[in-house]
Amino acid sequence: LRNTKFFNKTVRDNISNFAPTIGVVLGSLIARSIRLAHGVALPALSVPSKFATTTGRPWLVPLKALPVWARWGAVLPALMAYVLLFLDQN
């Protein structure tokens, strides 16, 4: 779609940038309309009632529960990840 002559360049770029989102929305709307119009039972994903981890563990690692050597050992990799992300964004 990016190289066709149907629309001007700005419209083509915007459509191709949002193509995955447009595809998911259109597919969902088509499936919903078929379900409502014809009463077809389409399988759907089961969504849990609460937002939690699957094993029940906490979301964050309790850093105070780690031994002191592990806390100090995590400083260098964390600093390297921080510098990498900072340089990648700037």
C-alpha positions in Angstrom: 0.0 0.0 0.0 2.9 2.3 0.6 3.9 2.5 -3.1 0.4 2.6 -4.7 -1.2 5.6 -6.3 -4.6 5.3 -4.6 -4.0 8.1 -2.0 -1.5 10.8 -1.5 1.8 9.9 0.4 0.6 11.1 3.8 -2.6 9.0 3.8 -0.7 6.0 2.5 1.9 6.3 5.2 -0.7 6.7 8.0 -2.6 3.7 6.8 0.5 1.5 6.5 1.7 2.7 10.0 -1.5 1.7 11.6 -2.2 -1.4 9.5 -1.9 -4.0 12.3 -4.3 -2.0 14.5 -6.7 -1.5 11.7 -6.6 -5.2 10.9 -7.3 -6.3 14.5 -10.2 -3.8 14.9 -11.8 -4.7 11.5 -11.4 -8.5 12.2 -13.0 -8.0 15.7 -15.9 -6.0 14.2 -16.5 -8.5 11.5 -16.6 -11.4 13.9 -18.9 -9.5 16.3 -21.3 -8.6 13.5 -21.4 -12.2 12.3 -22.1 -13.3 15.8 -24.9 -10.8 16.3 -26.5 -11.2 12.8 -26.4 -15.0 12.5 -26.2 -16.2 16.1 -22.9 -18.1 15.4 -21.1 -19.0 18.6 -17.4 -18.1 18.1 -14.9 -19.2 20.7 -13.4 -16.4 22.8 -10.5 -16.2 25.2 -11.3 -16.5 28.8 -10.2 -13.4 30.8 -9.5 -13.7 34.5 -11.6 -11.7 36.9 -8.6 -10.0 38.5 -5.2 -8.8 37.2 -2.5 -11.0 38.9 0.4 -13.3 38.1 -0.4 -16.9 37.3 1.5 -18.3 40.2 0.4 -15.8 42.8 3.9 -14.4 43.4 4.5 -10.7 43.9 5.1 -8.4 40.9 8.3 -7.0 42.2 11.3 -8.8 43.6 11.7 -8.1 47.4 15.3 -6.6 47.3 15.6 -6.6 51.1 15.1 -10.4 51.1 18.2 -10.9 48.9 21.6 -11.5 50.4 24.0 -8.5 50.5 26.3 -10.0 47.9 23.4 -10.4 45.4 22.4 -6.7 45.9 25.9 -5.5 45.2 26.3 -8.0 42.4 23.2 -6.5 40.7 24.6 -2.9 40.7 26.9 -3.3 37.7 24.4 -5.0 35.3 21.8 -2.5 36.4 24.1 0.4 35.7 25.0 -1.0 32.3 21.3 -1.5 31.4 20.6 2.1 32.5 23.4 3.5 30.3 22.3 1.3 27.4 18.7 2.5 27.6 19.7 6.1 28.1 22.0 6.1 25.1 19.4 4.3 23.0 16.8 6.9 23.7 19.0 10.0 23.2 
